[in-house]
Amino acid sequence: ALSGYPIQTSEGAIGHVIDFIMDDKSWAICHLVVETGHWYSRKEIVISPKHIDRISYEESKVFVNVTKEAILEAPQYHVSPLGEAYGDTRNFD
């Protein structure tokens, strides 16, 4: 239900939640995947749940304790293919 929620810093909104990275054993959220910028300057980053101050379902916002500058300077997130540890998931036999 957090998908699409804006990320709110003390300096204002920056980006929105587009996905989650989950722990495959506990099913806990390890990171939020956040899209910042516009179509011409789009960047995807990850934010750890430890940086979430609160989630407001009334305002549909995720409040974080990091600055806009830190978010803008965060490294680009790139989705990696599944490793060999996952085996051949096309074959369920």
PDB file of N, CA, C and O in Angstrom:
ATOM      1  N   ALA A   1       0.818  -1.198   0.000  1.00  0.00           N
ATOM      2  CA  ALA A   1       0.000   0.000   0.000  1.00  0.00           C
ATOM      3  C   ALA A   1       0.857   1.256   0.000  1.00  0.00           C
ATOM      4  O   ALA A   1       0.331   2.356  -0.172  1.00  0.00           O
ATOM      5  N   LEU A   2       2.186   1.117   0.192  1.00  0.00           N
ATOM      6  CA  LEU A   2       3.063   2.294   0.203  1.00  0.00           C
ATOM      7  C   LEU A   2       3.517   2.706  -1.188  1.00  0.00           C
ATOM      8  O   LEU A   2       4.068   3.792  -1.368  1.00  0.00           O
ATOM      9  N   SER A   3       3.293   1.862  -2.152  1.00  0.00           N
ATOM     10  CA  SER A   3       3.725   2.168  -3.517  1.00  0.00           C
ATOM     11  C   SER A   3       3.059   3.458  -3.986  1.00  0.00           C
ATOM     12  O   SER A   3       1.840   3.610  -3.914  1.00  0.00           O
ATOM     13  N   GLY A   4       3.886   4.377  -4.467  1.00  0.00           N
ATOM     14  CA  GLY A   4       3.391   5.669  -4.921  1.00  0.00           C
ATOM     15  C   GLY A   4       3.447   6.754  -3.862  1.00  0.00           C
ATOM     16  O   GLY A   4       3.295   7.932  -4.184  1.00  0.00           O
ATOM     17  N   TYR A   5       3.662   6.383  -2.601  1.00  0.00           N
ATOM     18  CA  TYR A   5       3.723   7.380  -1.535  1.00  0.00           C
ATOM     19  C   TYR A   5       4.942   8.278  -1.742  1.00  0.00           C
ATOM     20  O   TYR A   5       6.034   7.786  -2.024  1.00  0.00           O
ATOM     21  N   PRO A   6       4.757   9.606  -1.601  1.00  0.00           N
ATOM     22  CA  PRO A   6       5.900  10.517  -1.672  1.00  0.00           C
ATOM     23  C   PRO A   6       6.842  10.314  -0.484  1.00  0.00           C
ATOM     24  O   PRO A   6       6.416   9.949   0.612  1.00  0.00           O
ATOM     25  N   ILE A   7       8.124  10.559  -0.726  1.00  0.00           N
ATOM     26  CA  ILE A   7       9.133  10.555   0.331  1.00  0.00           C
ATOM     27  C   ILE A   7       9.261  11.990   0.823  1.00  0.00           C
ATOM     28  O   ILE A   7       9.548  12.897   0.042  1.00  0.00           O
ATOM     29  N   GLN A   8       9.048  12.192   2.118  1.00  0.00           N
ATOM     30  CA  GLN A   8       9.031  13.526   2.705  1.00  0.00           C
ATOM     31  C   GLN A   8      10.231  13.701   3.629  1.00  0.00           C
ATOM     32  O   GLN A   8      10.379  12.971   4.609  1.00  0.00           O
ATOM     33  N   THR A   9      11.091  14.676   3.310  1.00  0.00           N
ATOM     34  CA  THR A   9      12.205  15.030   4.190  1.00  0.00           C
ATOM     35  C   THR A   9      11.799  16.271   4.974  1.00  0.00           C
ATOM     36  O   THR A   9      10.715  16.812   4.757  1.00  0.00           O
ATOM     37  N   SER A  10      12.656  16.726   5.880  1.00  0.00           N
ATOM     38  CA  SER A  10      12.359  17.962   6.617  1.00  0.00           C
ATOM     39  C   SER A  10      12.363  19.169   5.684  1.00  0.00           C
ATOM     40  O   SER A  10      11.845  20.231   6.030  1.00  0.00           O
ATOM     41  N   GLU A  11      12.956  19.000   4.487  1.00  0.00           N
ATOM     42  CA  GLU A  11      13.041  20.097   3.514  1.00  0.00           C
ATOM     43  C   GLU A  11      11.965  20.012   2.433  1.00  0.00           C
ATOM     44  O   GLU A  11      11.910  20.860   1.542  1.00  0.00           O
ATOM     45  N   GLY A  12      11.124  19.007   2.509  1.00  0.00           N
ATOM     46  CA  GLY A  12      10.066  18.858   1.510  1.00  0.00           C
ATOM     47  C   GLY A  12      10.098  17.494   0.846  1.00  0.00           C
ATOM     48  O   GLY A  12      10.922  16.641   1.178  1.00  0.00           O
ATOM     49  N   ALA A  13       9.194  17.305  -0.091  1.00  0.00           N
ATOM     50  CA  ALA A  13       9.051  16.012  -0.774  1.00  0.00           C
ATOM     51  C   ALA A  13      10.144  15.830  -1.818  1.00  0.00           C
ATOM     52  O   ALA A  13      10.583  16.783  -2.463  1.00  0.00           O
ATOM     53  N   ILE A  14      10.574  14.568  -1.966  1.00  0.00           N
ATOM     54  CA  ILE A  14      11.545  14.232  -3.008  1.00  0.00           C
ATOM     55  C   ILE A  14      11.339  12.779  -3.411  1.00  0.00           C
ATOM     56  O   ILE A  14      11.729  11.864  -2.686  1.00  0.00           O
ATOM     57  N   GLY A  15      10.748  12.582  -4.525  1.00  0.00           N
ATOM     58  CA  GLY A  15      10.551  11.237  -5.044  1.00  0.00           C
ATOM     59  C   GLY A  15       9.369  10.514  -4.440  1.00  0.00           C
ATOM     60  O   GLY A  15       8.621  11.062  -3.630  1.00  0.00           O
ATOM     61  N   HIS A  16       9.219   9.254  -4.861  1.00  0.00           N
ATOM     62  CA  HIS A  16       8.123   8.424  -4.364  1.00  0.00           C
ATOM     63  C   HIS A  16       8.527   6.950  -4.398  1.00  0.00           C
ATOM     64  O   HIS A  16       9.414   6.545  -5.149  1.00  0.00           O
ATOM     65  N   VAL A  17       7.857   6.171  -3.573  1.00  0.00           N
ATOM     66  CA  VAL A  17       8.135   4.737  -3.465  1.00  0.00           C
ATOM     67  C   VAL A  17       7.638   4.033  -4.721  1.00  0.00           C
ATOM     68  O   VAL A  17       6.488   4.210  -5.122  1.00  0.00           O
ATOM     69  N   ILE A  18       8.512   3.229  -5.346  1.00  0.00           N
ATOM     70  CA  ILE A  18       8.089   2.466  -6.528  1.00  0.00           C
ATOM     71  C   ILE A  18       8.171   0.959  -6.321  1.00  0.00           C
ATOM     72  O   ILE A  18       7.570   0.192  -7.073  1.00  0.00           O
ATOM     73  N   ASP A  19       8.925   0.528  -5.286  1.00  0.00           N
ATOM     74  CA  ASP A  19       9.078  -0.916  -5.087  1.00  0.00           C
ATOM     75  C   ASP A  19       9.691  -1.160  -3.713  1.00  0.00           C
ATOM     76  O   ASP A  19      10.001  -0.224  -2.976  1.00  0.00           O
ATOM     77  N   PHE A  20       9.858  -2.438  -3.387  1.00  0.00           N
ATOM     78  CA  PHE A  20      10.453  -2.854  -2.126  1.00  0.00           C
ATOM     79  C   PHE A  20      11.473  -3.945  -2.398  1.00  0.00           C
ATOM     80  O   PHE A  20      11.345  -4.701  -3.361  1.00  0.00           O
ATOM     81  N   ILE A  21      12.479  -4.021  -1.549  1.00  0.00           N
ATOM     82  CA  ILE A  21      13.395  -5.158  -1.564  1.00  0.00           C
ATOM     83  C   ILE A  21      13.098  -5.920  -0.279  1.00  0.00           C
ATOM     84  O   ILE A  21      13.200  -5.378   0.822  1.00  0.00           O
ATOM     85  N   MET A  22      12.730  -7.183  -0.441  1.00  0.00           N
ATOM     86  CA  MET A  22      12.292  -8.001   0.688  1.00  0.00           C
ATOM     87  C   MET A  22      13.355  -9.034   1.056  1.00  0.00           C
ATOM     88  O   MET A  22      14.099  -9.503   0.195  1.00  0.00           O
ATOM     89  N   ASP A  23      13.419  -9.380   2.331  1.00  0.00           N
ATOM     90  CA  ASP A  23      14.229 -10.503   2.787  1.00  0.00           C
ATOM     91  C   ASP A  23      13.477 -11.769   2.409  1.00  0.00           C
ATOM     92  O   ASP A  23      12.310 -11.923   2.770  1.00  0.00           O
ATOM     93  N   ASP A  24      14.123 -12.676   1.692  1.00  0.00           N
ATOM     94  CA  ASP A  24      13.419 -13.854   1.185  1.00  0.00           C
ATOM     95  C   ASP A  24      13.160 -14.917   2.251  1.00  0.00           C
ATOM     96  O   ASP A  24      12.494 -15.916   1.976  1.00  0.00           O
ATOM     97  N   LYS A  25      13.674 -14.717   3.454  1.00  0.00           N
ATOM     98  CA  LYS A  25      13.391 -15.666   4.538  1.00  0.00           C
ATOM     99  C   LYS A  25      12.326 -15.125   5.495  1.00  0.00           C
ATOM    100  O   LYS A  25      11.367 -15.823   5.822  1.00  0.00           O
ATOM    101  N   SER A  26      12.500 -13.889   5.938  1.00  0.00           N
ATOM    102  CA  SER A  26      11.579 -13.312   6.925  1.00  0.00           C
ATOM    103  C   SER A  26      10.435 -12.527   6.290  1.00  0.00           C
ATOM    104  O   SER A  26       9.459 -12.207   6.968  1.00  0.00           O
ATOM    105  N   TRP A  27      10.539 -12.217   5.023  1.00  0.00           N
ATOM    106  CA  TRP A  27       9.571 -11.390   4.291  1.00  0.00           C
ATOM    107  C   TRP A  27       9.494  -9.965   4.833  1.00  0.00           C
ATOM    108  O   TRP A  27       8.511  -9.260   4.603  1.00  0.00           O
ATOM    109  N   ALA A  28      10.526  -9.548   5.547  1.00  0.00           N
ATOM    110  CA  ALA A  28      10.595  -8.174   6.034  1.00  0.00           C
ATOM    111  C   ALA A  28      11.101  -7.273   4.914  1.00  0.00           C
ATOM    112  O   ALA A  28      11.861  -7.709   4.050  1.00  0.00           O
ATOM    113  N   ILE A  29      10.677  -6.025   4.939  1.00  0.00           N
ATOM    114  CA  ILE A  29      11.167  -5.053   3.961  1.00  0.00           C
ATOM    115  C   ILE A  29      12.583  -4.645   4.360  1.00  0.00           C
ATOM    116  O   ILE A  29      12.803  -4.145   5.462  1.00  0.00           O
ATOM    117  N   CYS A  30      13.541  -4.862   3.456  1.00  0.00           N
ATOM    118  CA  CYS A  30      14.941  -4.486   3.693  1.00  0.00           C
ATOM    119  C   CYS A  30      15.217  -3.061   3.226  1.00  0.00           C
ATOM    120  O   CYS A  30      15.989  -2.335   3.852  1.00  0.00           O
ATOM    121  N   HIS A  31      14.583  -2.666   2.120  1.00  0.00           N
ATOM    122  CA  HIS A  31      14.773  -1.332   1.555  1.00  0.00           C
ATOM    123  C   HIS A  31      13.532  -0.912   0.785  1.00  0.00           C
ATOM    124  O   HIS A  31      12.802  -1.744   0.248  1.00  0.00           O
ATOM    125  N   LEU A  32      13.311   0.393   0.742  1.00  0.00           N
ATOM    126  CA  LEU A  32      12.324   0.963  -0.169  1.00  0.00           C
ATOM    127  C   LEU A  32      13.072   1.368  -1.429  1.00  0.00           C
ATOM    128  O   LEU A  32      14.163   1.932  -1.340  1.00  0.00           O
ATOM    129  N   VAL A  33      12.516   1.097  -2.583  1.00  0.00           N
ATOM    130  CA  VAL A  33      13.087   1.590  -3.837  1.00  0.00           C
ATOM    131  C   VAL A  33      12.330   2.872  -4.158  1.00  0.00           C
ATOM    132  O   VAL A  33      11.103   2.876  -4.261  1.00  0.00           O
ATOM    133  N   VAL A  34      13.076   3.955  -4.314  1.00  0.00           N
ATOM    134  CA  VAL A  34      12.498   5.286  -4.484  1.00  0.00           C
ATOM    135  C   VAL A  34      12.940   5.870  -5.814  1.00  0.00           C
ATOM    136  O   VAL A  34      14.112   5.793  -6.183  1.00  0.00           O
ATOM    137  N   GLU A  35      11.994   6.451  -6.525  1.00  0.00           N
ATOM    138  CA  GLU A  35      12.302   7.140  -7.779  1.00  0.00           C
ATOM    139  C   GLU A  35      12.328   8.634  -7.503  1.00  0.00           C
ATOM    140  O   GLU A  35      11.376   9.193  -6.958  1.00  0.00           O
ATOM    141  N   THR A  36      13.425   9.274  -7.883  1.00  0.00           N
ATOM    142  CA  THR A  36      13.550  10.722  -7.740  1.00  0.00           C
ATOM    143  C   THR A  36      13.642  11.343  -9.126  1.00  0.00           C
ATOM    144  O   THR A  36      13.888  10.646 -10.110  1.00  0.00           O
ATOM    145  N   GLY A  37      13.448  12.627  -9.199  1.00  0.00           N
ATOM    146  CA  GLY A  37      13.591  13.340 -10.464  1.00  0.00           C
ATOM    147  C   GLY A  37      12.399  13.187 -11.383  1.00  0.00           C
ATOM    148  O   GLY A  37      11.356  12.655 -11.002  1.00  0.00           O
ATOM    149  N   HIS A  38      12.575  13.663 -12.596  1.00  0.00           N
ATOM    150  CA  HIS A  38      11.553  13.621 -13.638  1.00  0.00           C
ATOM    151  C   HIS A  38      12.030  12.697 -14.743  1.00  0.00           C
ATOM    152  O   HIS A  38      13.100  12.100 -14.622  1.00  0.00           O
ATOM    153  N   TRP A  39      11.277  12.565 -15.803  1.00  0.00           N
ATOM    154  CA  TRP A  39      11.620  11.632 -16.876  1.00  0.00           C
ATOM    155  C   TRP A  39      13.015  11.877 -17.429  1.00  0.00           C
ATOM    156  O   TRP A  39      13.682  10.930 -17.845  1.00  0.00           O
ATOM    157  N   TYR A  40      13.466  13.113 -17.444  1.00  0.00           N
ATOM    158  CA  TYR A  40      14.783  13.427 -18.009  1.00  0.00           C
ATOM    159  C   TYR A  40      15.911  13.299 -16.986  1.00  0.00           C
ATOM    160  O   TYR A  40      17.080  13.214 -17.365  1.00  0.00           O
ATOM    161  N   SER A  41      15.578  13.284 -15.707  1.00  0.00           N
ATOM    162  CA  SER A  41      16.617  13.170 -14.674  1.00  0.00           C
ATOM    163  C   SER A  41      16.257  12.076 -13.669  1.00  0.00           C
ATOM    164  O   SER A  41      16.637  12.147 -12.500  1.00  0.00           O
ATOM    165  N   ARG A  42      15.537  11.087 -14.126  1.00  0.00           N
ATOM    166  CA  ARG A  42      15.043  10.012 -13.268  1.00  0.00           C
ATOM    167  C   ARG A  42      16.201   9.211 -12.667  1.00  0.00           C
ATOM    168  O   ARG A  42      17.185   8.899 -13.338  1.00  0.00           O
ATOM    169  N   LYS A  43      16.049   8.892 -11.391  1.00  0.00           N
ATOM    170  CA  LYS A  43      17.053   8.104 -10.690  1.00  0.00           C
ATOM    171  C   LYS A  43      16.334   7.238  -9.662  1.00  0.00           C
ATOM    172  O   LYS A  43      15.429   7.706  -8.971  1.00  0.00           O
ATOM    173  N   GLU A  44      16.736   5.986  -9.565  1.00  0.00           N
ATOM    174  CA  GLU A  44      16.194   5.092  -8.549  1.00  0.00           C
ATOM    175  C   GLU A  44      17.260   4.850  -7.492  1.00  0.00           C
ATOM    176  O   GLU A  44      18.409   4.541  -7.808  1.00  0.00           O
ATOM    177  N   ILE A  45      16.862   4.996  -6.231  1.00  0.00           N
ATOM    178  CA  ILE A  45      17.762   4.772  -5.102  1.00  0.00           C
ATOM    179  C   ILE A  45      17.056   3.858  -4.105  1.00  0.00           C
ATOM    180  O   ILE A  45      15.866   3.579  -4.248  1.00  0.00           O
ATOM    181  N   VAL A  46      17.786   3.397  -3.103  1.00  0.00           N
ATOM    182  CA  VAL A  46      17.163   2.618  -2.037  1.00  0.00           C
ATOM    183  C   VAL A  46      17.320   3.355  -0.709  1.00  0.00           C
ATOM    184  O   VAL A  46      18.323   4.024  -0.461  1.00  0.00           O
ATOM    185  N   ILE A  47      16.304   3.213   0.132  1.00  0.00           N
ATOM    186  CA  ILE A  47      16.321   3.797   1.471  1.00  0.00           C
ATOM    187  C   ILE A  47      16.028   2.680   2.463  1.00  0.00           C
ATOM    188  O   ILE A  47      15.044   1.954   2.322  1.00  0.00           O
ATOM    189  N   SER A  48      16.883   2.552   3.456  1.00  0.00           N
ATOM    190  CA  SER A  48      16.703   1.544   4.497  1.00  0.00           C
ATOM    191  C   SER A  48      15.544   1.936   5.411  1.00  0.00           C
ATOM    192  O   SER A  48      15.332   3.123   5.658  1.00  0.00           O
ATOM    193  N   PRO A  49      14.793   0.962   5.915  1.00  0.00           N
ATOM    194  CA  PRO A  49      13.717   1.271   6.864  1.00  0.00           C
ATOM    195  C   PRO A  49      14.204   2.002   8.118  1.00  0.00           C
ATOM    196  O   PRO A  49      13.419   2.686   8.773  1.00  0.00           O
ATOM    197  N   LYS A  50      15.495   1.865   8.459  1.00  0.00           N
ATOM    198  CA  LYS A  50      15.998   2.573   9.648  1.00  0.00           C
ATOM    199  C   LYS A  50      15.962   4.092   9.461  1.00  0.00           C
ATOM    200  O   LYS A  50      16.069   4.837  10.435  1.00  0.00           O
ATOM    201  N   HIS A  51      15.812   4.553   8.219  1.00  0.00           N
ATOM    202  CA  HIS A  51      15.736   5.990   7.956  1.00  0.00           C
ATOM    203  C   HIS A  51      14.297   6.492   7.857  1.00  0.00           C
ATOM    204  O   HIS A  51      14.063   7.660   7.548  1.00  0.00           O
ATOM    205  N   ILE A  52      13.346   5.616   8.118  1.00  0.00           N
ATOM    206  CA  ILE A  52      11.939   6.028   8.107  1.00  0.00           C
ATOM    207  C   ILE A  52      11.564   6.510   9.501  1.00  0.00           C
ATOM    208  O   ILE A  52      11.660   5.759  10.471  1.00  0.00           O
ATOM    209  N   ASP A  53      11.134   7.772   9.600  1.00  0.00           N
ATOM    210  CA  ASP A  53      10.642   8.302  10.877  1.00  0.00           C
ATOM    211  C   ASP A  53       9.236   7.792  11.149  1.00  0.00           C
ATOM    212  O   ASP A  53       8.928   7.295  12.232  1.00  0.00           O
ATOM    213  N   ARG A  54       8.393   7.930  10.131  1.00  0.00           N
ATOM    214  CA  ARG A  54       7.013   7.478  10.277  1.00  0.00           C
ATOM    215  C   ARG A  54       6.362   7.385   8.912  1.00  0.00           C
ATOM    216  O   ARG A  54       6.842   7.950   7.929  1.00  0.00           O
ATOM    217  N   ILE A  55       5.264   6.662   8.877  1.00  0.00           N
ATOM    218  CA  ILE A  55       4.452   6.548   7.671  1.00  0.00           C
ATOM    219  C   ILE A  55       3.082   7.098   8.014  1.00  0.00           C
ATOM    220  O   ILE A  55       2.448   6.644   8.967  1.00  0.00           O
ATOM    221  N   SER A  56       2.625   8.069   7.247  1.00  0.00           N
ATOM    222  CA  SER A  56       1.300   8.641   7.465  1.00  0.00           C
ATOM    223  C   SER A  56       0.356   8.116   6.395  1.00  0.00           C
ATOM    224  O   SER A  56       0.440   8.495   5.227  1.00  0.00           O
ATOM    225  N   TYR A  57      -0.542   7.237   6.819  1.00  0.00           N
ATOM    226  CA  TYR A  57      -1.528   6.709   5.881  1.00  0.00           C
ATOM    227  C   TYR A  57      -2.594   7.763   5.586  1.00  0.00           C
ATOM    228  O   TYR A  57      -3.201   7.744   4.516  1.00  0.00           O
ATOM    229  N   GLU A  58      -2.828   8.686   6.530  1.00  0.00           N
ATOM    230  CA  GLU A  58      -3.789   9.772   6.313  1.00  0.00           C
ATOM    231  C   GLU A  58      -3.302  10.729   5.228  1.00  0.00           C
ATOM    232  O   GLU A  58      -4.085  11.194   4.400  1.00  0.00           O
ATOM    233  N   GLU A  59      -1.989  11.021   5.243  1.00  0.00           N
ATOM    234  CA  GLU A  59      -1.401  11.934   4.259  1.00  0.00           C
ATOM    235  C   GLU A  59      -0.818  11.197   3.060  1.00  0.00           C
ATOM    236  O   GLU A  59      -0.428  11.822   2.074  1.00  0.00           O
ATOM    237  N   SER A  60      -0.758   9.878   3.142  1.00  0.00           N
ATOM    238  CA  SER A  60      -0.145   9.047   2.091  1.00  0.00           C
ATOM    239  C   SER A  60       1.297   9.477   1.825  1.00  0.00           C
ATOM    240  O   SER A  60       1.681   9.726   0.682  1.00  0.00           O
ATOM    241  N   LYS A  61       2.097   9.560   2.905  1.00  0.00           N
ATOM    242  CA  LYS A  61       3.497   9.980   2.801  1.00  0.00           C
ATOM    243  C   LYS A  61       4.382   9.113   3.687  1.00  0.00           C
ATOM    244  O   LYS A  61       3.951   8.591   4.715  1.00  0.00           O
ATOM    245  N   VAL A  62       5.644   8.975   3.252  1.00  0.00           N
ATOM    246  CA  VAL A  62       6.672   8.322   4.060  1.00  0.00           C
ATOM    247  C   VAL A  62       7.643   9.416   4.504  1.00  0.00           C
ATOM    248  O   VAL A  62       8.285  10.054   3.670  1.00  0.00           O
ATOM    249  N   PHE A  63       7.750   9.631   5.807  1.00  0.00           N
ATOM    250  CA  PHE A  63       8.636  10.649   6.355  1.00  0.00           C
ATOM    251  C   PHE A  63       9.974  10.009   6.710  1.00  0.00           C
ATOM    252  O   PHE A  63      10.021   9.010   7.428  1.00  0.00           O
ATOM    253  N   VAL A  64      11.062  10.593   6.202  1.00  0.00           N
ATOM    254  CA  VAL A  64      12.400  10.039   6.422  1.00  0.00           C
ATOM    255  C   VAL A  64      13.287  11.034   7.156  1.00  0.00           C
ATOM    256  O   VAL A  64      13.037  12.239   7.137  1.00  0.00           O
ATOM    257  N   ASN A  65      14.332  10.510   7.806  1.00  0.00           N
ATOM    258  CA  ASN A  65      15.255  11.350   8.574  1.00  0.00           C
ATOM    259  C   ASN A  65      16.577  11.553   7.836  1.00  0.00           C
ATOM    260  O   ASN A  65      17.646  11.554   8.445  1.00  0.00           O
ATOM    261  N   VAL A  66      16.490  11.722   6.529  1.00  0.00           N
ATOM    262  CA  VAL A  66      17.663  12.057   5.712  1.00  0.00           C
ATOM    263  C   VAL A  66      17.348  13.324   4.926  1.00  0.00           C
ATOM    264  O   VAL A  66      16.183  13.660   4.712  1.00  0.00           O
ATOM    265  N   THR A  67      18.383  14.012   4.503  1.00  0.00           N
ATOM    266  CA  THR A  67      18.185  15.266   3.778  1.00  0.00           C
ATOM    267  C   THR A  67      17.927  15.014   2.293  1.00  0.00           C
ATOM    268  O   THR A  67      18.238  13.949   1.759  1.00  0.00           O
ATOM    269  N   LYS A  68      17.355  16.017   1.650  1.00  0.00           N
ATOM    270  CA  LYS A  68      17.170  15.942   0.191  1.00  0.00           C
ATOM    271  C   LYS A  68      18.517  15.745  -0.494  1.00  0.00           C
ATOM    272  O   LYS A  68      18.644  14.952  -1.427  1.00  0.00           O
ATOM    273  N   GLU A  69      19.517  16.477  -0.016  1.00  0.00           N
ATOM    274  CA  GLU A  69      20.852  16.392  -0.613  1.00  0.00           C
ATOM    275  C   GLU A  69      21.401  14.969  -0.536  1.00  0.00           C
ATOM    276  O   GLU A  69      21.959  14.461  -1.509  1.00  0.00           O
ATOM    277  N   ALA A  70      21.241  14.329   0.622  1.00  0.00           N
ATOM    278  CA  ALA A  70      21.731  12.955   0.783  1.00  0.00           C
ATOM    279  C   ALA A  70      21.009  12.009  -0.169  1.00  0.00           C
ATOM    280  O   ALA A  70      21.624  11.101  -0.727  1.00  0.00           O
ATOM    281  N   ILE A  71      19.721  12.214  -0.356  1.00  0.00           N
ATOM    282  CA  ILE A  71      18.954  11.374  -1.279  1.00  0.00           C
ATOM    283  C   ILE A  71      19.421  11.606  -2.710  1.00  0.00           C
ATOM    284  O   ILE A  71      19.602  10.653  -3.468  1.00  0.00           O
ATOM    285  N   LEU A  72      19.615  12.865  -3.082  1.00  0.00           N
ATOM    286  CA  LEU A  72      20.066  13.175  -4.439  1.00  0.00           C
ATOM    287  C   LEU A  72      21.473  12.645  -4.713  1.00  0.00           C
ATOM    288  O   LEU A  72      21.797  12.312  -5.853  1.00  0.00           O
ATOM    289  N   GLU A  73      22.309  12.563  -3.680  1.00  0.00           N
ATOM    290  CA  GLU A  73      23.677  12.075  -3.843  1.00  0.00           C
ATOM    291  C   GLU A  73      23.796  10.558  -3.678  1.00  0.00           C
ATOM    292  O   GLU A  73      24.874   9.998  -3.879  1.00  0.00           O
ATOM    293  N   ALA A  74      22.707   9.897  -3.317  1.00  0.00           N
ATOM    294  CA  ALA A  74      22.747   8.439  -3.131  1.00  0.00           C
ATOM    295  C   ALA A  74      23.062   7.757  -4.457  1.00  0.00           C
ATOM    296  O   ALA A  74      22.690   8.262  -5.516  1.00  0.00           O
ATOM    297  N   PRO A  75      23.742   6.618  -4.407  1.00  0.00           N
ATOM    298  CA  PRO A  75      24.063   5.918  -5.657  1.00  0.00           C
ATOM    299  C   PRO A  75      22.814   5.383  -6.348  1.00  0.00           C
ATOM    300  O   PRO A  75      21.825   5.033  -5.704  1.00  0.00           O
ATOM    301  N   GLN A  76      22.885   5.332  -7.646  1.00  0.00           N
ATOM    302  CA  GLN A  76      21.804   4.777  -8.468  1.00  0.00           C
ATOM    303  C   GLN A  76      21.610   3.305  -8.116  1.00  0.00           C
ATOM    304  O   GLN A  76      22.585   2.566  -7.982  1.00  0.00           O
ATOM    305  N   TYR A  77      20.369   2.881  -7.969  1.00  0.00           N
ATOM    306  CA  TYR A  77      20.058   1.474  -7.716  1.00  0.00           C
ATOM    307  C   TYR A  77      19.831   0.780  -9.047  1.00  0.00           C
ATOM    308  O   TYR A  77      19.083   1.264  -9.896  1.00  0.00           O
ATOM    309  N   HIS A  78      20.487  -0.360  -9.217  1.00  0.00           N
ATOM    310  CA  HIS A  78      20.303  -1.175 -10.418  1.00  0.00           C
ATOM    311  C   HIS A  78      19.822  -2.549  -9.990  1.00  0.00           C
ATOM    312  O   HIS A  78      20.430  -3.184  -9.129  1.00  0.00           O
ATOM    313  N   VAL A  79      18.747  -3.004 -10.580  1.00  0.00           N
ATOM    314  CA  VAL A  79      18.231  -4.333 -10.281  1.00  0.00           C
ATOM    315  C   VAL A  79      19.220  -5.356 -10.811  1.00  0.00           C
ATOM    316  O   VAL A  79      19.644  -5.280 -11.964  1.00  0.00           O
ATOM    317  N   SER A  80      19.583  -6.307  -9.973  1.00  0.00           N
ATOM    318  CA  SER A  80      20.507  -7.367 -10.380  1.00  0.00           C
ATOM    319  C   SER A  80      19.727  -8.631 -10.691  1.00  0.00           C
ATOM    320  O   SER A  80      18.699  -8.898 -10.069  1.00  0.00           O
ATOM    321  N   PRO A  81      20.209  -9.411 -11.653  1.00  0.00           N
ATOM    322  CA  PRO A  81      19.540 -10.688 -11.913  1.00  0.00           C
ATOM    323  C   PRO A  81      19.714 -11.620 -10.722  1.00  0.00           C
ATOM    324  O   PRO A  81      20.665 -11.491  -9.951  1.00  0.00           O
ATOM    325  N   LEU A  82      18.789 -12.556 -10.583  1.00  0.00           N
ATOM    326  CA  LEU A  82      18.894 -13.527  -9.499  1.00  0.00           C
ATOM    327  C   LEU A  82      20.155 -14.350  -9.665  1.00  0.00           C
ATOM    328  O   LEU A  82      20.544 -14.680 -10.786  1.00  0.00           O
ATOM    329  N   GLY A  83      20.793 -14.681  -8.560  1.00  0.00           N
ATOM    330  CA  GLY A  83      22.015 -15.473  -8.596  1.00  0.00           C
ATOM    331  C   GLY A  83      21.737 -16.950  -8.771  1.00  0.00           C
ATOM    332  O   GLY A  83      20.586 -17.386  -8.783  1.00  0.00           O
ATOM    333  N   GLU A  84      22.805 -17.711  -8.906  1.00  0.00           N
ATOM    334  CA  GLU A  84      22.698 -19.156  -9.096  1.00  0.00           C
ATOM    335  C   GLU A  84      22.062 -19.849  -7.900  1.00  0.00           C
ATOM    336  O   GLU A  84      21.515 -20.943  -8.041  1.00  0.00           O
ATOM    337  N   ALA A  85      22.124 -19.234  -6.731  1.00  0.00           N
ATOM    338  CA  ALA A  85      21.549 -19.850  -5.531  1.00  0.00           C
ATOM    339  C   ALA A  85      20.056 -20.098  -5.681  1.00  0.00           C
ATOM    340  O   ALA A  85      19.497 -20.952  -4.994  1.00  0.00           O
ATOM    341  N   TYR A  86      19.410 -19.363  -6.570  1.00  0.00           N
ATOM    342  CA  TYR A  86      17.975 -19.525  -6.768  1.00  0.00           C
ATOM    343  C   TYR A  86      17.648 -20.660  -7.723  1.00  0.00           C
ATOM    344  O   TYR A  86      16.487 -21.054  -7.835  1.00  0.00           O
ATOM    345  N   GLY A  87      18.643 -21.191  -8.410  1.00  0.00           N
ATOM    346  CA  GLY A  87      18.416 -22.314  -9.318  1.00  0.00           C
ATOM    347  C   GLY A  87      17.591 -21.919 -10.526  1.00  0.00           C
ATOM    348  O   GLY A  87      17.397 -20.736 -10.810  1.00  0.00           O
ATOM    349  N   ASP A  88      17.112 -22.923 -11.226  1.00  0.00           N
ATOM    350  CA  ASP A  88      16.313 -22.704 -12.429  1.00  0.00           C
ATOM    351  C   ASP A  88      14.848 -22.589 -12.035  1.00  0.00           C
ATOM    352  O   ASP A  88      14.172 -23.601 -11.848  1.00  0.00           O
ATOM    353  N   THR A  89      14.358 -21.366 -11.908  1.00  0.00           N
ATOM    354  CA  THR A  89      12.979 -21.156 -11.459  1.00  0.00           C
ATOM    355  C   THR A  89      11.963 -21.410 -12.556  1.00  0.00           C
ATOM    356  O   THR A  89      10.759 -21.388 -12.300  1.00  0.00           O
ATOM    357  N   ARG A  90      12.428 -21.652 -13.771  1.00  0.00           N
ATOM    358  CA  ARG A  90      11.496 -21.963 -14.862  1.00  0.00           C
ATOM    359  C   ARG A  90      11.013 -23.403 -14.780  1.00  0.00           C
ATOM    360  O   ARG A  90      10.001 -23.761 -15.384  1.00  0.00           O
ATOM    361  N   ASN A  91      11.730 -24.219 -14.039  1.00  0.00           N
ATOM    362  CA  ASN A  91      11.420 -25.645 -13.934  1.00  0.00           C
ATOM    363  C   ASN A  91      10.943 -25.944 -12.519  1.00  0.00           C
ATOM    364  O   ASN A  91      11.761 -25.989 -11.600  1.00  0.00           O
ATOM    365  N   PHE A  92       9.669 -26.144 -12.319  1.00  0.00           N
ATOM    366  CA  PHE A  92       9.124 -26.349 -10.983  1.00  0.00           C
ATOM    367  C   PHE A  92       8.954 -27.816 -10.631  1.00  0.00           C
ATOM    368  O   PHE A  92       8.326 -28.124  -9.618  1.00  0.00           O
ATOM    369  N   ASP A  93       9.494 -28.740 -11.436  1.00  0.00           N
ATOM    370  CA  ASP A  93       9.340 -30.178 -11.162  1.00  0.00           C
ATOM    371  C   ASP A  93      10.165 -30.634  -9.993  1.00  0.00           C
ATOM    372  O   ASP A  93      10.139 -31.814  -9.642  1.00  0.00           O
TER     373      ASP A  93
END
